[in-house]
Amino acid sequence: MFSQKMSLSLFVLTASLSTTAIFANEKIQSQTPKNQSTDLKMAAPCEAVQPESIRLRQLQADIKSNPAQSNNLIHQFWQDVESKGTPLVEKIDSQNSRIIFLWRGAQHNVRLIGGPSNDHEWLTRIPQTDVWFKEAIVNNQFMGSYSFAVDVPNLEGYLSNYCAHLNPKLKESRTQRRAILQVQKLDPYNPKHYLPLDDTSGMRNENYVALENAPAFINPQDYADRVNPEVKSYQMQSQILNNQRTIQIYQSARKNSKQDYITAIFFDGQQYADLLNVPKALDILVEQGKLPPIQAVFVSPPNDAVRPKELTPNAEFTSFFGEELLPWIDQYVPNRRNKNKTVLLGSSLGGLSSAYLALKYPKEISHAVPLSGSFWWQAEPTDEPNSMSKIIREQKKQPKQHWYISANSYESSRNNNGLSILETSPIVAADLKAKGHDVTYKSYVGGHSYAIWQVTLQDALIHFFSQNN
């Protein structure tokens, strides 16, 4: 029986190829990525992993037995990939499959952003081909999103080392890691992606994949012919934070005027409103009778730079939330906010902040949904086991709240050298339960991804408010 954690192949060093090659009459030109330091040379492509995939091993065997036809064999391989779509999935048994991510024709390196990992994984090139791959064994419940970073610029010399990621003595700087954003690309062989290819919103688009036993949910992408519901946008000025942000509000229909509305408040609002199209999903859930009427408030940060500062627990944002945001919401939502049916939701740092603020305002927030909350956070190095647990354990008795806490199977710490979301989330859940709160904790098969969070938030709302409960 395979573990739900990713099973990685052992690395075996082999000879590298020139960075310029011809495959199937298609010349791959070496180019210097934008903003790359031209005085830093790239290492040769790392060809250190032998594939376990049946299809990739077959390609290698065919080329070895008939090298004169290698170009045709590679060309046929990519035609097959295009017809089947990516990532490739090879079923192992009723519980597990091998998933294979592919990229064609990079010069220096390819990194997988997302997928079944909590890191930016490196793809490997199969020698004598333009096929780059990364494979993993996953549970058949896996769902995730991903993109690629292709020919990442070598900013500080890290990539000048052969197979740098295999050398534990080499440390990749944050600047080098963030260089992936300069060369991020969608998977051209996977037609499933969140935003249109011509989207100009500035949000990071991603491909997504779901295996055969992935959890069921309302996916707005499956309802392309259905008109999106109305979502109104506002600009809110904060005197406390001295900034301005966009807030979007959605309201579902209701069958009669006596029905009470749920109010759901989302952090990282644009991602939930526009990337995942949560309003459309909620509209369908209400129409199907799985949820009572709901109004959703999507709160976005002013920009990406201030997001970490705002969503890490602090006095200023706490005051903003209680003294400005909640009164603003009460003024602008179309239906009176029932404080006993008010849900605060957020993911990652937004999950941490939603948990912290729910505890700070228990008379305003009745339900909290921290999605993959960053509970590794420590306000002080001495806070054990984490700062959120310390806060909970030190709290005096307060009104009972309803919690749905989630963490995903691949949200372990990088290099196993620190607290992780997967490690700390059940601890926080247990601490809340010990204080008398109603707590549900669930772990999903996936990574740190909106692909899973869109499922979790629906599960949480149905768990709290299903018409059948």
Secondary structure as GFF3:
##gff-version 3
##sequence-region A 1 469
A	DSSP	beta_strand	22	23	.	.	.	ID=ss1
A	DSSP	beta_strand	26	27	.	.	.	ID=ss2
A	DSSP	alpha_helix	54	65	.	.	.	ID=ss3
A	DSSP	three_ten_helix	67	69	.	.	.	ID=ss4
A	DSSP	alpha_helix	70	84	.	.	.	ID=ss5
A	DSSP	beta_strand	88	91	.	.	.	ID=ss6
A	DSSP	beta_strand	96	104	.	.	.	ID=ss7
A	DSSP	beta_strand	110	114	.	.	.	ID=ss8
A	DSSP	beta_strand	120	122	.	.	.	ID=ss9
A	DSSP	beta_strand	124	125	.	.	.	ID=ss10
A	DSSP	beta_strand	131	139	.	.	.	ID=ss11
A	DSSP	beta_strand	143	150	.	.	.	ID=ss12
A	DSSP	three_ten_helix	158	160	.	.	.	ID=ss13
A	DSSP	three_ten_helix	164	166	.	.	.	ID=ss14
A	DSSP	alpha_helix	174	178	.	.	.	ID=ss15
A	DSSP	three_ten_helix	179	183	.	.	.	ID=ss16
A	DSSP	beta_strand	184	185	.	.	.	ID=ss17
A	DSSP	beta_strand	207	210	.	.	.	ID=ss18
A	DSSP	three_ten_helix	220	223	.	.	.	ID=ss19
A	DSSP	beta_strand	231	238	.	.	.	ID=ss20
A	DSSP	beta_strand	243	251	.	.	.	ID=ss21
A	DSSP	beta_strand	262	267	.	.	.	ID=ss22
A	DSSP	alpha_helix	269	270	.	.	.	ID=ss23
A	DSSP	pi_helix	271	275	.	.	.	ID=ss24
A	DSSP	alpha_helix	278	287	.	.	.	ID=ss25
A	DSSP	beta_strand	294	299	.	.	.	ID=ss26
A	DSSP	alpha_helix	307	311	.	.	.	ID=ss27
A	DSSP	alpha_helix	315	319	.	.	.	ID=ss28
A	DSSP	pi_helix	320	325	.	.	.	ID=ss29
A	DSSP	alpha_helix	326	332	.	.	.	ID=ss30
A	DSSP	three_ten_helix	339	341	.	.	.	ID=ss31
A	DSSP	beta_strand	342	347	.	.	.	ID=ss32
A	DSSP	alpha_helix	349	360	.	.	.	ID=ss33
A	DSSP	beta_strand	367	371	.	.	.	ID=ss34
A	DSSP	alpha_helix	387	394	.	.	.	ID=ss35
A	DSSP	beta_strand	402	408	.	.	.	ID=ss36
A	DSSP	three_ten_helix	414	416	.	.	.	ID=ss37
A	DSSP	alpha_helix	421	434	.	.	.	ID=ss38
A	DSSP	beta_strand	438	444	.	.	.	ID=ss39
A	DSSP	alpha_helix	450	465	.	.	.	ID=ss40
###
